[in-house]
Structure formats: structure tokens, C-alpha cells
Amino acid sequence: MPAADPVARLAAELSEAVGAPLELERPSDPAHGDYATNAALRLAPARQQAPRELAEEIAAVATALPAVERAEIAGPGFVNLWLTDAWLADALGEIVERGRDFGAGEPESRERIQVEMVSANPTGPITVASARNGAYGDSVARLLEFAGHQVEREYYYNDSGTQMGKFRASVEARRRGEEPPEDGYRGEYVDELAASDDDPVPRMLEQIERTLDRFRVHFDTWALQSRLEGRLDEFLPRIDTYEKDGAVWARSSKYGDEDDRVLIRSPEQGGGPTYRAADVVYLADKLERGFDRAIYVLGADHHGTRNWYAAVARMLGYDPERIEVLLYQLVHLTSGGQQRKMSKRRGDVVFLDEFMDEVGVDAARWYLVNRGPDQTIEIDVDLAAERSQKNPVYYVQYAHARIAGILRNAVGEASSASAPSQPLEPEERELIKRLLEFPVVAVEATERRGPQAIPVYAIRVADDFHRFYHEHRVLGSETEAFRLALVRAVQNVIARSLDLVGVEAPDRM
């Protein structure tokens, strides 16, 4: 739970007074109060009371609290609450005091978590499709860190096998002045690699790391499949296996998987380990390193992998709840109404570096995480590159930069979250309540592994700020000190929201 959540504390205080747990929700229309609860409707059957009768009791208890100015009963038994300016000002003070840590968690049990992401084979530069993996996985990692956990990021890659052989053969063919094999890799990057006589894989890995660093996805460790395969003999005896048609199979269907899986190919097929065998070693390796939880971020075409990993965990004697598989859908880029293709082999691929050159790192991070992972993303490149308020990432950043400008002009001026002598304006109340949503937004985004909620929330904060700023002056106003505290709180929440999805919060634009 967040260390500071004034709304949650108020709900707990009211729950204690009522004698039953209740939740406070913010009505969509402020005419229905600052917060509301349906506790009377939920508790009425157990207490054998009419909902409105119970609602009257809850309203009476609520109005006895210092935070509540008045309470009204609506509909069949909703209780709408209006809070005092003093409570809202105190809540604002807490936001200001916590700074960019407002909404951060302090878990009862701090977990050590590994997030393995991107993990594209080094057969070419990182594509926009793989970049979605990085944007999603890194945002989940940032949310988990914000929630108070220790997180490590890992990239897992293969330096051998069929695709790597085709990649090396493609580069070698270009060195001889020939076309790559029909099922090989093409593109300018292959020609560039062919200009040097060394192994193209290490150079490709270096380029991948540089690209991802630029994309603000930084890895703590890199795992190599060939090294893990060397440990297969350690773990194979712990797997429930059988032989069939000369191959060694894992009896994974007995442990919750859809099918049994081949671990060692038959002699006719080369007799080598499959990538499923590497999966076994890699999963054991992760948990042996002391991670409480191992999160895999994979494309939707790996949908069957979730049950496979759980089955491997069971066979190895681990709790399958320690394994998470997060899946994400495809990315489509459009420009001028035309969809761009993505294929490393054909050479008509859109690489992440090119995309960042075109739209900027901030827009690339934003647009690759602003939809749920279960939804295909379609990015209008022309809009993403536009530096106007039609572009949502620019719109949110502009709110942060505008506040930075206000604060620069207010150097030496006092700020205070103490309630001003005159009533708060409606726009001030709405803005404070929007900021108070952040702890719950962050918690839910973390628990659901859904970082797309953060950009949505950031836009709403920017909306409320722009609405407030359009109606009210900050500098030179009668409540300047309070409004300076308010806009500083907005700036901190916007900055943290942007950081959680890997976007910078500029002070000037």
C-alpha cells in the first residue's frame, strides 16, 4: 500500500465509525459530492435495514468527522460527502511534503523480482515490434520499483541455432558479393556488418544495447542461451520425461500444460536440445539466483508458454505462482494513411532507432505503452511526431513545463498548503482530488501489470491543470502561496507519472 493516501485514511476512519469496511469513490459529477459510498446498499441485507435508513445513519456518522462538511443521501441509499477546505488543504500539504514520492509503496513483504524483456535474437537492430516489449516490460519494472520492490532487468538471447546460422550466412554472402539465402536476412544493416570480417553477432548486440539505452531501457544482466544449455544435465533428471520416436519429451501435460514438449531431438533431427530445454534451465537459473518472482514479457504468439513455464516450475519443485508471463499484442505504424511493414529478413522493417529519430524518445515510449497489452497498437507516426497539444505526450509535458515557468518566476515567493482564508475555487478542489487519485492509480496499474493507466491519468491531471490555469492566476493572486503549493504538487505528480512510463518531464519546451 502507498505510504501516504489521505483518501484511504479517511475511508478507514469512516469505516471504523460505521463499524464496517467501506470505500470512497469520486463521483463523475462534483454536484454529487467530493466522494460517495454505496456502503448502505451493501450492508443493508446483513443488518436487516432499509438501505436509505442505513444511509441516514452513515451520513450522521460522517458529518461528525472533522473532514466532512456535509453529507446527503441520494437514490436508493448512496451517501454523498462534501469535504472541508481544511481537509483538502491538509491533503495537499501531504502531497507537497512527499514530493515525487507521493503514492510510492511500502510493501509488507518486499520482493526481489526479475523482469526479463525484449530478448530478441541478435539477428538485426531492435524493431518497433520488439520495442513494445521493452516499453511495456520496463514500465512494469518501474511500477514495481515505485511500489517498493527490488527489481532487476534481464535480456536473454541466443547466439547459436537455426536463425543465428541464417543471420551469419546472410552476412557472409554479402561479404562474397552474393545475395543472402532465400530464407536469410536482408537490409542495409547486413551490408554494413559485411564490411567487417569479424563475427557479426557481438557487434549486433552492442548496437542493440546502445539502442535500448537510448530508449531508456537499461539492463542489469544479459543471459546467453548457449551457456544455459551447458547446464541441462543438472536439471534434466528433475524433469518428468519419457522417450518417443528417439526424442526425449517432458511429460508437461501431466503438470498443467496443453501438450508434452520435446526437450532433446531425435538423432535423425540432430540430437540437440530444443529451446524448450533451455527454458527449463533458464527458469531454474532465475529462481536459484534468489528471485521471489520471475516475470517474462513475451509476444502474444507465445500464449501457450504460460502453462509450459508453470508446468516446468511444478516439475522442478517450485511454486508456479513465482512465475508470471505477460503477453502483449502487435504494433502497427501508419504514416500518410499507409501501414508500414515489419520484417527483419526482408529489410523493409521499421527499426526502433529510425522511429525514435522520427518522433523522439518520449513519444516512442508513450505511444508504445498507452494501450493495454491485450490490444494491438496502431501508431499514427505523423501525430506522434507533432509538437502540438494534439499530441498527448506533448500536451502532458507542456503542463509540466508551464508549471516550471511559473515556479521560476516565483523565486523567493513563499508557498504554503495551508487553507486560504477564502473558500477554495471549484477548479482548485477538482485538481486536488485528481492528485489524490494517484496512489490508487499507481497501485492498480502495478497489480494489474497495466502501465497504460498511467498515461490516461496523466492526461486527466493535465486537463484539470489547464482548466484551473485558464480560470485563475497563480502569481499575484490573493491566494498565491496556496496556489504555488498546488501547482508544485501537480508538477511532482506529472513528473512521476511520466517517469513511470519512461518519459522525461521537461522544464522548458
Secondary structure, DSSP 4 states (H G I P E B T S, - for coil): -BS--HHHHHHHHHHHHHTS----B--SSGGG-SEEE-HHHHHHHHHT--HHHHHHHHHHHHHTSTTEEEEEEETTTEEEEEE-HHHHHHHHHHHHHHGGGTT-B--SSPPEEEEE-----SSSSPBHHHHHHHHHHHHHHHHHHHTT-EEEEEEEE-SSSHHHHHHHHHHHHHHTT-PPPTTS--SHHHHHHHTS-S-HHHHHHHHHHHHHHHTT---SEEEEHHHHHTTHHHHGGGS-EEEETTEEEE-GGGGT-SS-EEEE--GGGTSPBPHHHHHHHHHHHHHHTT-SEEEEEEEGGGTTHHHHHHHHHHHHT--GGGEEEEEE--EEEEETTEEPP--TTTS---BHHHHHHHH-HHHHHHHTTSS-TTS-EEEEHHHHT--STTSHHHHHHHHHHHHHHHHHHTTT-----SPPSSPPPHHHHHHHHHHHTHHHHHHHHHHTT-TTHHHHHHHHHHHHHHHHHHH--STTSTTHHHHHHHHHHHHHHHHHHHHHTT----S--
